[in-house]
Amino acid sequence: MKPSLLAFVAGILLTVALEEMLTKAHERPDSKWAALFLSGGFALFTFLSVYLGE
């Protein structure tokens, strides 16, 4: 039960953090590129940590 609870809490924290970062990214005039690079960087980091982390 502990791993499931930790995964749930981590998902909530990740959602809140991304929501805050994307909100801040949209405050600038070049917001489209900032949001795109933020999402792309997160996806790249996730890919690298999953496939190269073993």
ABEGO torsion letter per residue (X at the ends): XAAAAAAAAAAAAAAAAAAAAAAAAAABAAAAAAAAAAAAAAAAAAAAAAAAAX
